[in-house]
Amino acid sequence: MLPDQLFSRFLAGVGGAIYRRLNVPTANRHIATLFGKITLTRRGYRDVDRNSEEATIIPLEMALGLVEGATPALACEAARALAETGATQQAVLARLRREHGVEWGVKKLRALSEQVSSAMTPLRREQQAARVVEWLKQAQAQRGSGKPVLAVGRDGITLCTRPHRFCEVATTATITVYDRRGQRLGAVYLAYVQELG
């Protein structure tokens, strides 16, 4: 069987359609990487039914795991920079421009942040719990006269939105582990976005 036939069978599971390879490769000149933008030449695949409304898919871009046209490594850097305490969107965009030669706007940064957040959310709770258990074991294994401490805190801030002046509350919780000497080993943050009322 030819590679294209094998690939078409593999793609049959994508959206329940059967795809055919487009004859002419196209170039995506806007792939953002840790070392600037690159051009990626790739082939698209379209549903064999010409009347189908299925979008053309680009398997190479899917396999590379591109997020809003960025490599996973750059998406991770951008999301981490955005999550840093005190980071503004403009500061993150300036950092991406300075360190990686990537010129983005706020809209692109927000879309990337939303996709990264959506992908990580299902994994977050399990990873945070594992991290807390790891710190507790580390604290228990240390020598000292004190006892390990698991501290749980809660805080919130009231936000008034314009133009309707709704007041909403953004709440965060922290789970912190201290060792036998009272040194903080780490903290996880559990946050909830503001909710109406």
C-alpha positions as CSV (number, residue, x, y, z in Angstrom):
1,M,0.0,0.0,0.0
2,L,1.3,3.5,-0.8
3,P,2.1,5.9,2.1
4,D,-0.6,8.2,0.9
5,Q,-3.2,5.4,1.1
6,L,-2.0,4.4,4.5
7,F,-2.2,8.0,5.7
8,S,-5.7,8.4,4.2
9,R,-6.8,5.4,6.2
10,F,-5.3,6.9,9.3
11,L,-7.1,10.2,8.7
12,A,-10.4,8.4,8.2
13,G,-10.7,8.6,12.0
14,V,-10.4,12.3,12.0
15,G,-13.9,13.8,11.9
16,G,-15.3,10.6,10.4
17,A,-14.2,11.8,6.9
18,I,-11.9,10.3,4.3
19,Y,-9.2,12.7,3.1
20,R,-7.2,13.1,0.0
21,R,-3.8,14.8,-0.3
22,L,-3.7,18.1,-2.0
23,N,-1.2,18.1,-4.9
24,V,0.5,21.4,-4.2
25,P,2.4,22.0,-0.9
26,T,1.8,25.3,0.8
27,A,4.0,27.3,3.1
28,N,3.1,28.6,6.5
29,R,5.5,31.6,6.9
30,H,4.4,32.4,10.5
31,I,5.6,29.5,12.7
32,A,6.9,31.1,15.9
33,T,9.7,29.3,17.6
34,L,12.2,30.0,20.4
35,F,14.6,31.3,17.8
36,G,12.2,33.5,15.7
37,K,9.7,32.8,13.0
38,I,10.3,30.1,10.4
39,T,8.6,28.9,7.3
40,L,7.1,25.4,7.3
41,T,6.3,23.8,3.9
42,R,3.5,21.3,4.3
43,R,0.7,19.5,2.5
44,G,-2.9,19.8,3.3
45,Y,-5.6,17.1,3.2
46,R,-9.2,17.7,2.2
47,D,-12.3,15.6,2.5
48,V,-12.8,13.5,-0.7
49,D,-16.4,14.8,-0.8
50,R,-16.0,18.1,-2.6
51,N,-19.3,19.4,-1.2
52,S,-18.2,18.7,2.3
53,E,-17.8,21.7,4.7
54,E,-15.0,19.9,6.6
55,A,-11.9,22.1,6.8
56,T,-8.6,21.2,5.2
57,I,-6.3,19.7,7.8
58,I,-2.6,19.9,8.0
59,P,-1.3,16.7,9.6
60,L,2.3,17.9,9.9
61,E,1.2,20.9,12.0
62,M,-1.1,18.6,14.1
63,A,1.9,16.3,14.7
64,L,4.1,19.2,15.7
65,G,1.6,20.3,18.3
66,L,1.4,23.9,17.2
67,V,-0.5,26.2,19.4
68,E,-1.8,29.3,17.7
69,G,1.0,28.9,15.2
70,A,3.7,28.6,17.9
71,T,5.8,25.6,18.7
72,P,5.0,23.9,22.1
73,A,8.3,25.2,23.5
74,L,7.5,28.9,22.7
75,A,3.9,28.5,23.8
76,C,5.2,27.2,27.2
77,E,7.6,30.2,27.5
78,A,4.8,32.7,26.6
79,A,2.4,31.1,29.0
80,R,5.0,31.0,31.8
81,A,5.9,34.6,31.2
82,L,2.3,35.6,31.3
83,A,1.7,33.7,34.6
84,E,4.6,35.5,36.4
85,T,3.7,37.8,39.2
86,G,3.2,41.3,37.9
87,A,3.6,40.4,34.3
88,T,1.4,42.5,31.9
89,Q,0.5,41.6,28.4
90,Q,2.7,44.3,27.0
91,A,5.6,43.2,29.2
92,V,5.2,39.6,27.9
93,L,5.0,40.8,24.3
94,A,8.1,42.9,24.7
95,R,9.9,39.9,26.2
96,L,8.9,37.6,23.3
97,R,10.1,40.3,20.9
98,R,13.4,40.8,22.7
99,E,14.3,37.2,23.6
100,H,12.7,35.3,20.7
101,G,12.3,37.7,17.8
102,V,8.5,37.1,17.8
103,E,6.2,40.0,17.0
104,W,2.7,39.2,18.3
105,G,-0.3,41.3,19.4
106,V,-2.5,41.1,22.5
107,K,-5.1,39.1,20.6
108,K,-2.6,36.3,19.6
109,L,-1.2,36.2,23.2
110,R,-4.7,35.8,24.7
111,A,-5.7,33.1,22.3
112,L,-2.5,31.2,23.0
113,S,-2.9,31.6,26.7
114,E,-6.5,30.3,26.5
115,Q,-5.4,27.2,24.5
116,V,-2.6,26.4,26.9
117,S,-4.9,26.8,29.9
118,S,-7.6,24.6,28.4
119,A,-5.0,21.9,27.7
120,M,-3.5,22.0,31.2
121,T,-6.7,22.3,33.3
122,P,-7.6,18.6,33.3
123,L,-4.0,17.7,34.5
124,R,-3.6,20.5,37.1
125,R,-5.3,19.1,40.2
126,E,-3.6,15.7,40.0
127,Q,-0.2,17.3,39.5
128,Q,-0.7,19.8,42.4
129,A,-1.8,16.9,44.7
130,A,1.3,14.9,43.8
131,R,3.5,17.9,44.4
132,V,2.0,18.5,47.9
133,V,2.4,14.8,48.8
134,E,6.1,15.0,47.6
135,W,6.7,18.0,49.8
136,L,5.0,16.4,52.8
137,K,7.2,13.3,52.5
138,Q,10.3,15.5,52.2
139,A,9.3,17.5,55.3
140,Q,8.6,14.3,57.3
141,A,12.0,12.8,56.4
142,Q,13.9,15.9,57.6
143,R,15.4,16.1,61.1
144,G,14.3,18.7,63.6
145,S,12.3,19.3,66.7
146,G,9.3,20.8,65.0
147,K,6.6,19.1,63.1
148,P,5.9,19.5,59.3
149,V,3.1,21.9,58.7
150,L,0.4,21.9,56.0
151,A,-1.0,25.4,55.9
152,V,-4.2,26.2,53.9
153,G,-5.2,29.8,53.2
154,R,-7.9,31.6,51.3
155,D,-8.0,35.1,50.0
156,G,-10.1,37.1,47.5
157,I,-10.6,40.4,45.9
158,T,-13.7,42.2,44.8
159,L,-13.7,43.4,41.2
160,C,-16.1,46.0,39.8
161,T,-16.5,45.7,36.1
162,R,-17.5,48.5,33.8
163,P,-19.8,49.7,32.2
164,H,-22.5,47.8,34.3
165,R,-20.6,48.1,37.6
166,F,-21.2,44.4,38.6
167,C,-19.2,43.4,41.6
168,E,-17.5,40.0,41.3
169,V,-15.2,38.2,43.6
170,A,-12.0,36.5,42.4
171,T,-10.9,33.9,45.0
172,T,-7.6,32.1,45.4
173,A,-6.5,29.4,47.9
174,T,-3.0,28.3,48.8
175,I,-1.8,25.0,50.1
176,T,1.7,25.5,51.6
177,V,4.1,22.9,53.1
178,Y,6.7,23.9,55.8
179,D,9.4,21.6,57.0
180,R,10.4,20.8,60.6
181,R,12.5,24.0,60.7
182,G,9.7,26.2,59.5
183,Q,11.1,26.6,56.0
184,R,8.6,26.7,53.2
185,L,9.1,23.8,50.8
186,G,6.5,25.0,48.3
187,A,2.9,26.1,47.7
188,V,0.3,25.4,45.2
189,Y,-2.4,27.9,44.2
190,L,-6.0,27.0,43.5
191,A,-7.8,29.9,41.8
192,Y,-11.3,30.5,40.6
193,V,-12.1,33.2,38.1
194,Q,-14.6,35.8,39.2
195,E,-18.2,34.8,39.3
196,L,-21.2,37.0,38.9
197,G,-22.7,37.9,42.3
